[in-house]
Amino acid sequence: MSQAHDRARALHEARRTRKPVPPFTDADPALGEAEGYETQAELLELLLADGDEVIGYKVGLTSAPARKLLGIDSPDHGPLLASAVYRDGDTLPLDRFIAPKIEAEIALRLGSPLKGPGVTVEQAREAVSEVRAGVEIVDSRIEDWRIRIADTVSDLASTGAIAVSDTAVPLEGFEPRLVGMVLSRNGEVVDTGVGAAALGDPVAVLAWLANSLAGSGKGLEPGQLVLTGALHTPIALEAGDVFTAEFDRLGSLTLRVAQTV
C-alpha cells in the first residue's frame, strides 16, 4: 500500500502543479486495475483532506473501441468532485488542466440508493430520478496520455471536470440508449453519437457501476450524479473554442474555452 500512497502523492502534486508524471506502468508493467484502484483510493483521501467532496461517479471506457485500445474487457470508474463542476454557459480555463479533451455524455441522477452486488438494469432504472445532458472534460496527469489501465484508474479515471444541463428529464417512458447527440465546435459539427455507445445502454452502465462499487463495500446514494461514458471520440480543447452538445429530448449544453478566467 505504501507504493500506492507514493503514486497517489505524485498524482496529487501533478494536479497542483499541472506538471504530468511518467506512466506508472513504464516503471512497473505488471501494475493492473487492482493496483490502480488502490492508488485511486489513496489519492481520493488526499483530495478529501484538501476539503473536496464526492458528488457522484464517472464511468469510463464504456465503448468497445476504447476498451480494445487498452486491452481490457470492462469499463472503469472514478469519483466526481465538487470542485470540478461547471454549468451550462460557463467558461473553462485551460490553465486549470494539462491536456484536456471534451466528451458528451448522458448523466443520470439517483433518486434512491443503489448497492450491489446483483443489481439488474431494471433495478438501476428504478433508482434513477432524472436524466440530463452532460459533458466531461477528461484530463490526464500522466505524460502525453500514455496510459494503460492502471495509470488511468489511478488518476481518478482521467477525470478533469464535468458540466450538466439545467434541464432534467424523468426516466419514466424514456430510453437513454436511443438518445442521439450532435457535438459542435464554433458552430461546426465535429462528431455525433448515440446513447447505446455507452455499454449498449446508459442504464446498464449504472448497474455495472453499482455492482463494481460493491467490491469495495460502497454504494450509490440519492442525489449522486453518474456520468455514463463518452458517446464519441474525445476532442482536444483550444482557447477560443465554443462547444455545444445537443441531445434528443435532453436539450443542449454549451461550454466556452479560454486560456484563463
N, C-alpha and C positions, 0 to 999 in steps of 0.2 A: 504493500500500500504506500510505502514511502516513495517509490518510483512514481506512482500515480499522483502523489502530492507534488512531487517535483515537476511533473508535466503540467499539472494544474497551475502551479506558480508561474511557470513560463508563459502559459496562455493568459493568465491574469495580467502579467506585465505587458504582454503583446497588446492586449486590449487597451491598457492605459497609454502606452507609447505609440500605438499604431505602427509598430515595427514587427513584422511577422517572424515566426520561428521556423527552422527547418522541420520537415516532416518527422514525426517521432518514429515512423516506420522505416526511415532511412537508417537510423541507428539500430533499430530492432525490428526487422521484417516479420518476426513472429507475433508481434502485437496484433490482437484481433478485437472483435466487438466487445468482448467481456472487459478487456483492459480499457477500452475506450469509455465504457460506462463508469468504470471505477474512477477514471480521471474526470469525467463529466461531473460526477457527484462531488468530488473534491473541489472542482472549480466553482460549482454552484454554491458550496458552503462559503467560499471566499467572497463571492458576489453578494450573497445574502448578508454577510458580515459588513459589507460596504453600505448596506441599507436598501438594497434592491429587494424585490419580491416577485414571486412566481404568479402569473395571471393565467397560465394555461400551458399548452404544448404545441410544438410544430412537429409534423411528421414529414420526413424527407425520403427521397429515393422511392417514391410511390409509383414511378413509371418504370416499365420493364427495361427501356434503354439505359436509364440511369443506374439501375441495379447491375445490369450487364457490364457497364463501364467499370464498376468497382469490384466485379466478380463476386457478388453476393446474391442471395435469393429472397431477402426480405427487406422492408424499409428500416429506417432508424428514427429516433425521436430525440427531442431536446426541449428544455423548458423555455417558455416565453417570459421575458422580464418586463416589468412595468416601466423601466427606464427607456425602453426601446419601442414605445408605441407612438405612432403618428395618426393623424386624422385625414380624412378626405380634404384635399386642397392644400395640405401642408407642404413646406419646402424641406427637402432632405439636404443636410450639409455633407458634402463629400468628405470634408476633413474629419468627419466622425468615423469614417470607415477606412479599410485598407484596399480592398479590391471588390467593391460591391456590384451585385447584379440583381435585377428585379425579376420576380416570378409572380404571376397572377394565380391566385388560389381561391378555393371555396372555404369559408370559415364557418365553423359550427360552434354554437354556444350551448353549454349544458344547462338544462333546467332541473335535472335531478342527478343524484350520484350514480356513478357507473364504475364498477370494480370487477375485474376478472378474478380468476380465470373463467373461461367458458362463456364469455359474453358473445351473444349472437348479433348478427346485423339488425335483426328486428328489435332486440333489446337496446341496441345502440340508438336506433331510430326513436324509440320511445323516450330516451333520455335527452334528446335534443329539443331545446326551446326555440331556437331561431337559426336562420342561415343568413350569412352576409357575404357580400363581395369583399375580397381581401387581396392584399399583395404582401409578399415577403421580400425584404432586402436581404439576400444571402451574402455573407461575407466570410472570409477565411483568414484566421490568424496564422495559417500555415503558408509558407512561402509559395507564391505563384500558383496557388490552388493545386499543389502536387499532393493530393490527398488519397489515402486509402481509407478503408472503413474505420480503423482505429483512430486515425487523425481527425476525421470529420465528427465522429461521435464524441471524442474528447472535447472538441471545440463547440460544444452545445449544438451539434448537428449543423454547424456553419450558419447559425442564425446571426443576423445583423440588426434588423429592425422589422416591424410589421405595421400595417395600417389596415383598417377595416372601414367599410362604408357606414354611413349613418342609417341606411335603410335596412330594416330587419324583416325577414320573411318567415312565416311559420313553416315548419317542415311538413305538416299535415297535407296530404294530397299533392306533394311536390317531390320530384325525382332529381336530386342533385347530379346524378350520373349523366343526365340528359342535358344539363346546362351548357350552352355554348358561350364562348368567351372570345373577344377580339381585343388585342393589345395594340395600342397606337403610341408612337413616339413622335412628338411635334406634328401631330395631325396625320401621320402616315402609318398605315397598318404594318406592324413588324412581325406579328405572329398571331395565331389563333389556337384555340384549344377547346376541350370538352371535359365535363366533369368525370367521365369514365376514364380519363387518363390517369386519375388517382386511384390506383389499385382496383379499377373496374367500377368503383362506387365510393364517393367520399364518406358515406356512412360506414362502409366496410373498413375504411381507414380508421374511423373512430373505434370500431370494435377491435381492430388489431391493436390499437394503442392501449385500450383498457386491459387487454389480455397481456400485452407486453409489460405494462407497468406493474401488473400483479406479481411478476417475478421478483420485484424488489419490495413487495408489500404495499405498493401505492395504488391509489385510485383517482378517478376524476371527480371533481366537486361541482355543485351547482354554481353557475356564473363563470366557470372557467371557459376559455376560448381555445379551440383547436383548429389550427391551420392544417389542411388535409393534403397538401402537396402540390407541386407545380403542374400546371396544365399545358406547359410549353417549355421550350429551351430557355434557360436563363439568359438575360440580356444585360450587358455591362452598362453602367451609368456614366454619363458625362455631364459636366456643368452646363446648364442651359437647357437640358432636356426637360420636356413635359410629357409624362406618361399618363395615359388614360386606359384603364381596363374596363371594358363594357361586358356585362353579363346578362344573359336571358333572365328575366324576372327579378334579378337581384339589383339591377341598376348599374351605376358606374362609380368609379373611384379614380381620382386624379392626384398625382404627386408631381411636384416640381423639384428640380435638382439644382443646387448652387454649390459653389466651392466652399462657402462658409455662410453661416446665418447669424 
